[in-house]
Amino acid sequence: MIDQFGRSIDYLRLSVTERCTLRCTYCRVEEGICPKAAELSADEYARIGKACARLGIHKVRITGGEPLLRKDILEIIQKLSAIDAITEITMTTNAQQLAGRANALKEAGLKRLNISLDTLDAAKYHEMTGGELSTVLSAIDEAIEAQLLPLKINTVIVKGKNDDEVDDLMALAKERPIEVRFIELMPIGALGQNDAMRVNNDVLIAARPFLQPLPPCYPGQPARDYAVDGYMGRVGFISPLSHKFCASCNRIRVMSDGKIRPCLGSNMEIETKEALASKDDEVLLETIRNAIYHKPDGHHFNTGFISEKNMSRIGG
């Protein structure tokens, strides 16, 4: 579907839970495990997926919170993968619950994974997230073995915390078919409001003349990709502040309670509960159509924007 600014929206980021076992410093450090609250059912997510597919969306990324906390996560993936127009289902995970599950996810219809990893120092990882680094490193190998490829590693760079590990993190792609992506800290959550903690990706790139620019893998791709001589994988930089990519944005977000958030950097939300309760798929379709059409022209990260929700509530 084409929105009011002429962008083709074909990508749905579908959050299935606010809950997460980690407390990442840039996300939800102040919270414990979130309650299930108003999470939708697998059937409701499937109805949303079908309506989105009718409107031209063909790629779905399952997010959270931590989506692997859903006991019915395989059912959710299976229902979405049964929608003919959905050609790719992916997932973002912190990998703390991934051990022994990669093959089942693949068989259910998952194509590939993004794994969050902000440091290779075990003590620092526990400090930044509350989790165990060894669990994530094992999960990376398991995901590769299960052919959940191309595997992407997402790293949020925080000044004074992990900006000294960029080269070490890049090296994960040297002998693995993965992409390591560095994401600028966004002004969401308490840490994100502190400009002093933000690192401009242009600075990281300029300091590494060995990075060789690559063409994007698909239209609307937010990352700028680079090759490194001798590396099996690649390196990417996602720079929503220093290189605003709103003009080519192709996505909408649906949060775990069914609210549509057309833009990450805007507090605009559209309710779907009444449409879902009506059991009328045409009502749901029109609700989503309206949300897509009125997607804002761009985020407000550079104009003092303060998000009313953290990333675990919106969907990472």
C-alpha positions as CSV (number, residue, x, y, z in Angstrom):
1,M,0.0,0.0,0.0
2,I,1.1,3.6,-0.7
3,D,0.9,6.1,2.2
4,Q,0.1,9.8,1.9
5,F,3.7,10.6,1.1
6,G,4.1,8.1,-1.7
7,R,6.0,5.5,0.3
8,S,5.3,1.8,-0.4
9,I,4.6,0.1,3.0
10,D,5.4,-3.6,2.8
11,Y,7.0,-4.4,6.1
12,L,5.2,-5.1,9.5
13,R,7.1,-5.2,12.8
14,L,4.8,-7.2,15.0
15,S,5.4,-7.1,18.7
16,V,4.0,-10.2,20.5
17,T,4.9,-9.2,24.1
18,E,6.2,-6.3,26.3
19,R,7.8,-8.9,28.6
20,C,11.5,-9.4,28.7
21,T,13.9,-11.1,31.1
22,L,16.6,-8.5,30.5
23,R,16.9,-4.9,31.7
24,C,19.0,-3.2,29.0
25,T,20.3,0.2,30.0
26,Y,18.8,1.9,26.9
27,C,15.5,0.2,27.1
28,R,13.8,-0.8,30.3
29,V,16.4,-0.7,33.1
30,E,14.0,0.5,35.7
31,E,11.5,-2.3,35.2
32,G,11.2,-6.0,36.3
33,I,9.5,-8.6,34.1
34,C,6.5,-6.8,32.5
35,P,3.1,-8.4,33.0
36,K,1.3,-10.1,30.1
37,A,-1.2,-7.2,30.2
38,A,-3.3,-7.1,27.1
39,E,-1.2,-9.3,24.7
40,L,-3.2,-10.5,21.7
41,S,-3.8,-14.1,21.0
42,A,-2.1,-16.1,18.2
43,D,-5.4,-16.0,16.2
44,E,-5.6,-12.2,16.6
45,Y,-2.0,-11.7,15.3
46,A,-2.9,-14.0,12.4
47,R,-5.9,-11.8,11.6
48,I,-3.7,-8.7,11.6
49,G,-1.2,-10.5,9.4
50,K,-3.8,-11.4,6.9
51,A,-5.2,-7.9,6.8
52,C,-1.7,-6.4,6.3
53,A,-1.0,-8.9,3.6
54,R,-4.1,-7.8,1.7
55,L,-2.7,-4.3,1.9
56,G,0.6,-5.3,0.3
57,I,2.8,-6.2,3.3
58,H,4.9,-9.3,2.6
59,K,7.6,-9.2,5.3
60,V,6.9,-9.6,9.0
61,R,9.4,-9.2,11.8
62,I,8.3,-10.6,15.2
63,T,9.6,-8.5,18.1
64,G,9.1,-7.8,21.8
65,G,10.0,-7.5,24.6
66,E,11.4,-10.9,24.2
67,P,9.2,-12.9,21.7
68,L,10.5,-16.3,22.9
69,L,8.7,-15.7,26.2
70,R,5.5,-16.5,24.4
71,K,4.6,-20.1,25.0
72,D,2.7,-20.1,21.7
73,I,5.5,-18.5,19.6
74,L,5.7,-21.5,17.3
75,E,1.9,-21.3,16.7
76,I,2.2,-17.6,15.9
77,I,5.0,-18.2,13.4
78,Q,3.1,-21.1,11.8
79,K,-0.1,-19.0,11.4
80,L,1.8,-16.1,9.8
81,S,3.8,-18.4,7.5
82,A,0.5,-19.9,6.3
83,I,-0.5,-16.6,4.8
84,D,0.4,-16.9,1.1
85,A,1.4,-13.2,0.6
86,I,3.8,-13.2,3.5
87,T,7.1,-14.2,2.0
88,E,9.5,-13.6,4.9
89,I,9.1,-14.0,8.6
90,T,12.0,-12.9,10.8
91,M,12.5,-12.3,14.5
92,T,14.5,-10.1,16.9
93,T,15.6,-11.8,20.1
94,N,18.0,-11.4,23.0
95,A,18.7,-15.1,22.6
96,Q,18.6,-15.9,26.3
97,Q,15.8,-18.4,25.7
98,L,17.0,-19.6,22.3
99,A,19.1,-22.7,23.3
100,G,17.7,-25.9,21.7
101,R,14.9,-24.0,19.8
102,A,16.5,-22.8,16.6
103,N,15.5,-25.8,14.5
104,A,11.9,-25.8,15.7
105,L,11.7,-22.1,14.8
106,K,13.0,-22.8,11.4
107,E,10.6,-25.7,10.9
108,A,7.7,-23.4,12.0
109,G,8.5,-21.0,9.2
110,L,11.0,-18.5,10.6
111,K,13.5,-17.5,7.9
112,R,16.2,-15.7,9.9
113,L,17.0,-14.0,13.2
114,N,18.4,-10.7,14.5
115,I,20.2,-11.2,17.8
116,S,20.8,-8.3,20.2
117,L,24.4,-8.2,21.5
118,D,26.0,-5.0,22.8
119,T,29.3,-6.2,24.2
120,L,31.7,-9.2,24.2
121,D,32.8,-8.6,27.8
122,A,30.9,-11.0,30.1
123,A,30.9,-8.7,33.1
124,K,29.9,-5.7,31.0
125,Y,27.1,-7.6,29.3
126,H,25.6,-8.6,32.7
127,E,26.0,-4.9,33.8
128,M,24.3,-3.6,30.7
129,T,21.5,-6.2,30.4
130,G,21.3,-8.5,33.4
131,G,21.9,-11.5,31.2
132,E,24.6,-14.0,30.4
133,L,26.9,-13.4,27.4
134,S,27.9,-17.1,27.0
135,T,24.2,-17.9,26.3
136,V,24.1,-15.4,23.5
137,L,27.4,-16.6,21.9
138,S,26.1,-20.2,22.0
139,A,22.8,-19.2,20.5
140,I,24.6,-17.5,17.5
141,D,26.3,-20.7,16.6
142,E,23.0,-22.6,17.0
143,A,21.2,-20.2,14.8
144,I,23.8,-20.5,12.1
145,E,23.7,-24.3,12.2
146,A,19.9,-24.1,11.9
147,Q,20.3,-21.9,8.7
148,L,18.4,-19.0,10.2
149,L,20.4,-16.8,7.7
150,P,21.5,-14.2,7.1
151,L,21.9,-13.8,10.8
152,K,22.2,-10.2,12.0
153,I,23.7,-9.0,15.2
154,N,22.3,-5.7,16.5
155,T,24.5,-3.5,18.7
156,V,23.4,-0.2,20.2
157,I,26.5,1.9,20.8
158,V,26.6,3.8,24.1
159,K,29.5,6.2,24.6
160,G,31.8,5.2,27.4
161,K,30.1,1.7,27.6
162,N,30.9,-0.2,24.4
163,D,32.2,2.2,21.8
164,D,35.7,0.8,22.4
165,E,34.5,-2.7,21.2
166,V,33.4,-1.8,17.7
167,D,36.3,-3.6,16.0
168,D,36.0,-6.7,18.3
169,L,32.2,-6.9,17.5
170,M,32.9,-6.5,13.8
171,A,35.2,-9.5,13.9
172,L,32.2,-11.7,14.7
173,A,31.6,-11.5,10.9
174,K,35.1,-12.6,10.0
175,E,34.5,-16.3,9.9
176,R,30.7,-16.4,10.1
177,P,27.9,-15.6,7.5
178,I,26.5,-12.8,9.6
179,E,26.0,-9.0,9.6
180,V,27.1,-7.0,12.6
181,R,25.0,-3.8,12.7
182,F,25.8,-0.7,14.8
183,I,22.7,1.3,15.8
184,E,22.8,4.9,17.1
185,L,21.3,5.4,20.5
186,M,17.8,6.8,20.0
187,P,16.1,9.3,22.3
188,I,13.8,6.7,23.8
189,G,14.0,5.8,27.5
190,A,16.0,7.6,30.2
191,L,19.4,6.8,28.7
192,G,18.4,7.8,25.2
193,Q,17.5,11.3,26.4
194,N,21.2,11.9,27.3
195,D,22.9,13.3,24.2
196,A,26.3,12.8,25.8
197,M,25.8,9.0,25.6
198,R,25.2,9.1,21.9
199,V,27.9,8.2,19.3
200,N,27.4,9.4,15.7
201,N,27.9,6.5,13.3
202,D,29.8,8.8,10.9
203,V,32.6,9.0,13.4
204,L,32.9,5.3,13.6
205,I,32.9,4.9,9.8
206,A,35.4,7.7,9.3
207,A,37.8,6.1,11.7
208,R,37.8,2.9,9.7
209,P,38.9,3.5,6.1
210,F,39.1,-0.2,5.5
211,L,35.3,-0.3,5.3
212,Q,34.2,-0.8,1.7
213,P,30.6,0.5,0.9
214,L,28.2,-2.1,-0.5
215,P,24.8,-1.5,-2.3
216,P,21.7,-2.1,-0.1
217,C,20.2,-5.6,-0.2
218,Y,16.7,-4.4,-0.6
219,P,14.7,-1.1,-1.1
220,G,14.1,0.8,2.1
221,Q,16.9,-0.8,4.0
222,P,17.9,1.4,7.0
223,A,21.5,0.1,7.3
224,R,24.4,1.3,5.3
225,D,26.4,-1.8,4.5
226,Y,30.2,-2.3,4.2
227,A,32.5,-5.2,3.4
228,V,35.8,-5.9,5.1
229,D,38.6,-7.7,3.2
230,G,38.8,-11.3,4.5
231,Y,35.4,-11.2,6.2
232,M,32.8,-13.8,5.4
233,G,30.0,-11.5,6.6
234,R,29.4,-7.8,6.4
235,V,29.1,-4.7,8.7
236,G,26.1,-2.3,8.8
237,F,25.4,1.1,10.4
238,I,21.8,2.2,11.2
239,S,21.8,5.9,11.8
240,P,18.3,7.2,12.4
241,L,19.6,10.6,13.8
242,S,22.7,11.3,11.7
243,H,21.3,9.8,8.5
244,K,17.5,10.1,8.6
245,F,16.0,7.5,6.3
246,C,12.3,8.4,6.8
247,A,11.8,9.2,3.1
248,S,12.3,5.5,2.2
249,C,10.7,4.0,5.3
250,N,8.6,1.0,4.4
251,R,7.3,-0.2,7.8
252,I,4.6,0.1,10.4
253,R,4.6,-1.4,13.9
254,V,1.8,-3.2,15.7
255,M,2.4,-3.4,19.5
256,S,1.5,-6.5,21.6
257,D,-1.8,-5.0,22.6
258,G,-2.8,-4.4,19.0
259,K,-2.2,-0.7,18.8
260,I,-0.6,0.4,15.5
261,R,2.4,2.7,15.8
262,P,3.0,3.9,12.2
263,C,6.3,5.7,13.2
264,L,8.8,4.8,15.9
265,G,9.6,8.5,16.5
266,S,6.1,9.6,16.9
267,N,3.6,9.0,19.8
268,M,0.7,8.6,17.2
269,E,-1.1,5.3,17.8
270,I,-4.2,3.7,16.3
271,E,-6.4,1.3,18.3
272,T,-7.5,-2.0,16.7
273,K,-9.3,-3.6,19.6
274,E,-12.7,-2.6,18.5
275,A,-12.0,-3.9,15.0
276,L,-10.7,-7.2,16.3
277,A,-13.7,-7.5,18.7
278,S,-16.1,-7.0,15.8
279,K,-14.9,-10.2,14.1
280,D,-15.4,-8.3,10.8
281,D,-12.2,-8.6,8.8
282,E,-13.2,-5.7,6.6
283,V,-13.4,-3.3,9.6
284,L,-9.9,-4.4,10.6
285,L,-8.6,-4.0,7.1
286,E,-9.9,-0.4,7.0
287,T,-8.5,0.4,10.4
288,I,-5.0,-0.7,9.2
289,R,-5.4,1.0,5.8
290,N,-6.2,4.3,7.6
291,A,-3.2,3.9,9.9
292,I,-0.8,3.2,7.0
293,Y,-2.1,6.1,4.9
294,H,-1.6,8.5,7.7
295,K,1.9,7.4,8.6
296,P,3.8,10.5,9.6
297,D,6.3,11.9,7.1
298,G,9.2,11.4,9.5
299,H,10.4,10.9,13.1
300,H,10.9,13.8,15.5
301,F,14.1,12.5,17.2
302,N,15.9,15.8,16.3
303,T,13.2,18.1,17.6
304,G,13.0,17.3,21.3
305,F,10.8,14.3,20.9
306,I,10.1,12.3,24.1
307,S,8.5,8.8,23.6
308,E,5.7,8.0,25.9
309,K,6.8,4.3,25.9
310,N,10.1,2.5,26.0
311,M,11.3,0.1,23.3
312,S,10.0,-3.0,25.0
313,R,6.5,-1.6,25.0
314,I,6.7,-0.4,21.4
315,G,8.5,-3.4,19.9
316,G,12.2,-3.4,19.3
